């Protein structure tokens, strides 16, 4: 394939990949595979983040990574500092990665795609058969991905802050799991097969819709930490105190992560009970979202993704047994954050408050030069900007 044909084919493939439709993206990936030309993948990946020794195998979708995607992938996520309707950049990246003939998938042991906007995983994701740690928290998954159930070497699986409804029976296939984080979903149905995971040491099923505590969890004799607080507007779904006693009777080595009270709601109100990572922790205690305004508003709504952003998402508890994922998606957020100056397609400028989770996904084409940003800030009285 000569240079002209190569460029023409890449443009054809990009026409599919840049559509906000996973099925169309899959068609583009199939086209890339069918052409049997490794250089196509190399050129599509051009500008993506690579480690010193080649492809970066610890893949991050949050602000802790630096720039991962190249500009054309980022442009499928944000435009003019606003989140697109169906952001697909990380789905494109994963799809290209697992089908890339230039990458030895056997070497990939860890993937972290926090806040990757993923609604599903690519079809060939299960080719990552030696993957050990997978973090997909803060995505848009509504179904437990079947592809994950084929990853027999997984030891750590983080699916918190999605919209999963059930834990599938085939969870028993993941025999090596040591850490399973399923908090902040919509899980109503558990599988009894969860109790067959004999190596589980760290488990989070909190902030779900479970009507009763899954009795199969009493079978997990290797547990070191468990987080199971489930509540609604009127308090707990089930008897937290009684279950704690039963857990400790079966396994006295377990540390049960305790709920906290919103100090504004009051300790006597059952509806004020939360998991620590669902609250905002400050020097004087924990606050729920609705009472956050009582301490200088250390939160904001991101102008890009419109998500409530506050310094939370972690557990500050020295009693936790080693190995528990206490840091979830913590970011330092206050309303005093500097404005991000964005350049629109028409050349106009705007100042937006953009969270740490969205900033890495702003393409270079949406960023003004330093001189342009400085001039806009001066003209509009913006003291702090970036």
N, C-alpha and C positions, 0 to 999 in steps of 0.2 A: 504494500500500500504506500503510494507516494505521499509527499507532504500535503499536496492539494486535497487528495482523497481523505487523508487523515483529518484535516480541518473540517471538511464538509461533513464527515461522519460524526465528528464531535458536536458540531452545531445541531445535527439531527437529533442526537442523543440528548443534548441540553434542552431541546424543545419539549421533550417528555419530562426530563428531570426537574425543570423549573415550574411545572404545573402543580397547583396545590391539591394533588390527587394521588394518593399512594398507589392506586392501581396503574395510573399512567406512568408514574415513576418506575414501577416494576417493569413496564413495557420497555422503557428506556434502558434499564439495566440488562434485560434480556437481549436487546439489540447490541449493547456493548459486548456482552459475552459471545454472541453469535459471530461477531466480526473477527474474533480470535486474534486480536492484536493488543498485546500488553501495553504498548505505548499509549493507547487510548486512555487506560486507567491512570497512567502516569500523568497525562496532560489534564485529565479531569481533576486530579488531586493537586495539581500545581498550586502552590501557595498555602496549602493546608499545613498545620503545625506538624513538625517532625522532631523527634528527639535526636540526640547526638549520634546515635547508632542506627538511624533510619526512622521507620514509622514509630510514632509514639503509641505504646500499647496501653498505657494508663490514660484512657480517653475521658476527658472531663467536659461537661456541658455547662459548668458554672464559672463564676468569676475566679476560681482558684486555679484556672488552667492557663491563663494567657490566651492568645488567639489560636483556636483550633481550626475553624473552617476558613476557606478562602472567601473572597468577596462575593462570587456569584452564588455560593451556597448561603452565605449570610443574607443576601438580598431576598432569599425565599422565606426568611424569618421576619425581618423588619424592613420597613420602608418609611423614610421620613421620621424615624424615631418612634414609629408605631408598630405594634405586633400585627403581622398579617393574619387573615382569617384562619388559615390552616398552615402554620409554619412547618416547613418540611426539611429544613437544612440538615438536621441530625439524622433523619431517616435516610436522606440521600447519602450522607457520609457513611453510615453503617452499611447501607446496601452496597456501596462501592467497595467498602473495606472487606466484607465477607466474600465478595466475588472477585477480588483483585488477585490475579495470578502472580503478582510481584511480592505479595505478602505471605509469609509463612504463618498461617493461622495457629499452628501448634505452639508458637511462642507467646501467644497472647494469653496472659493469665489474669488480667484485671481490666475491667471496663467500668468507668464511672460516668454516667450520663445524667447527672442531676439536672432537672429543669431542661430536658431536651425536647419538650413539647410532643413526645412520641405517643401516638394512639395505638400503635402496634409495632411489632418487630419485623424486620425483613424475613422473607421466606427461608433464606439459607443461614439465618443467624445460628442455627444449631451446628454449623460447621466449626464453631469455636469450641471444639470438644474438650480442650484442655483448660478452658476458662475456670478460674477458681473463685473470683470475687466479681460480683455484678451489682452495681448500684444504679437503680432506675427510679429513685425517689423524685417526687415533684414532677411527674409526667402526667399523661392523660389516658392512661391505660384503664379500660373498663372490663377487660377480661384477662384472667391470668394467662400469659402467653404460653402456648403449647411448646414453642421453641425452647423455652427455658427448661421444660421438663425433660428434654433430651440431653441436657448438660450434666452428665453424671459426675463430673469432678468438682462441681460447685461446693464450696465450703461456706461462703457468705453471700446472702441474697437480700437485697434491700429494695422493697417495693412500696415503701411508705409514701403517703401523700399522693395516691392515685385515686381511682374510683372503682376498685375491684369489688365484685359482689360475692364471689365464692372462693373457697380454697379447694382446688380439685383433688379427686382421689389419687391421681397419679403423682401427687406431691411425695408419695412414698418412694418414688424412683430416685429422688435426690438424697441418697443414703449417706453422703459425706457431709451434709449440711451441719455446720456448727452454729451459724448465726442466721436467724430468719426474722426480718423486720417487715411487718405488715400493718403497722399503725397508720391511722388517718386514712382509711379507705371506707367503703360502704359494705363491708362483709357481713352478710346475714347468715350464710351457710358455711359451716366448717366441715372438713372431712375427718372422720375418725382415723384415717391413715396418717394424720399428723402425728399421732402417738407412736408410730413405728419408727420415727426418726431418732434413733438411739444416740446420735452424736450431738444433738442440739444442746448448746450451752447458753445461748442468748436468744430470747424470744420476745417479740413485741406484737401483740394483737390488740393494742389499745385504740381508743377512738374509732370504733367500728359500730356496727348495728347488731351485734350478737345478742340474742334474747336470753341466752344462758351461757355460763362458762363451759367451754368444751371439756368434758370429762376425760378425753383422751390425753390431755396435757398432764394429767397425774402420772402417766406412764413414762414421762420423760425424766429419767433418773440422772441424766448428766447435766441438767439445768443448773446454771449459776446465777442468771438474772432473768427476771420476767417482768414485763410491763403489760398489764391487762385491763387498765381502767377503761370501762365503757360506760358512757353516761348519755342522758338526754336532757331536755330542759327541766325535767323534774327530778333529776338525780341519777343514781346508778341504775343500769339495767338489771344487775344481779348483786347478790350479797358479797361485797368486797371483803368484809371482815371474816366471814365464815369461810370463804374460798381461800383466803390467805392462810388460815389455820390448817385447812386440808392440804394445801400445797406443802407447808412446812412439816406436816405429819408424814407425808410421803417422802419428802426430801428436805431435811433440815439445812442443807447447804445452800439453798436457793435464797438470793436476795430479791425481795419483792419491791419494785420501785413504787414509792408512795405517791399518792395524789397531793396536790397543793390547793390552797384556797385563794381566791381573789380577795385581797384585803379590803377592796371597796364593797364587794357584795356582802362580806361578813362570813365568819367561820360557822355560824349557825344555820346557814342556808345551804341545803344539799345541792342546789343548782350552781353553787359557787365553786364546786370541786372540779379540778382539771388535772390533766397530765401536765407536768412541768413544761414540756416542749410545746404545749398549746397556749402558753401564756407569755407575758412579757415580764422578765425578771428585772427588778431594780434594787437599789440599796435597801429599800424598806419593805420588800416583799414581792408578791406576784400579782399581776393585774390581768384581767380578761380584756378582750378587744374593746368591749363596750365601755370600759372604764379607763381606757388608756389615756384619755385626754387630761386626766388629773395630775399628770407629772410632765409638763412641758412638751406634750405631744411627741414623744420619741418614736414616731412612726410616720409613714406617708403611704399614699396610694401611687404606685408607679405609673407615670404617664405613658409608658410603653405597653405594659401587660395589664394594667389596672388592678394589680394584685396588692392586697394589704401587706405592707412590708414593715417589719419591726425587728429589733434585736432579740430574736427568739429562735427556737428550733434546736435547742440543746438541753442536756440535763446536767446541771451543776451539782453532782452528788458524789461525795467522796466514798460513800459506802458501796458503790458499784463494784462488782467483781471485774477483774481485768478482762478485756476483750469486747465489752459492750460498746456499741457504736453510739457514744453519748453526743457527739457532734453531728447534727443532722444537716440542716442547710443554713446554719447561722451566718448572718451578715450583719454588719454594724450599720444601723440605719437611724437617722434622725432627720427632722425637717430642715435642719441647717445644712444638709448635704448640698454641695455645690451643684448648680444647674449644669446640665450637659447641653451644649449648644449644637444644634442639628441643622444641617443644610438640606433643604428640600429639593425635589427634582426641578422646580422652577427657579432655583437659585436663591430663594428666600431663606431667612434664618429664623429659628425659634429656640427658646430656652425651655428645656424639659427636666423634670425630676425623674431620673431613670435609675432603677434599682441595680444592685451589683449582679443580679442574675441575668439581666437583659443587656448590660453594657458590652459584654464580649461579643454580642451578636449584631452590633452596629457595623455595617460595611463601611469601608473607607470612603466610598462615594457620598456617604451621608455626613462626613466629618469635614467642617470647614478648615482652612488653614489657620495657623495661630493668629496671624494678622487679622484675618476676617473675623475670627471669634472675639478677639480683643476689641476691635472696633464696635461690633454689635453689643458687647457687654458694656462698653463705655456709653454708647448712645442710649441704652435702656436701663442704666443704673444698676447693673448686675455686679455685685461686689465680688462674689466667689463664683467661679465657673471652671469648667474643664472641657 
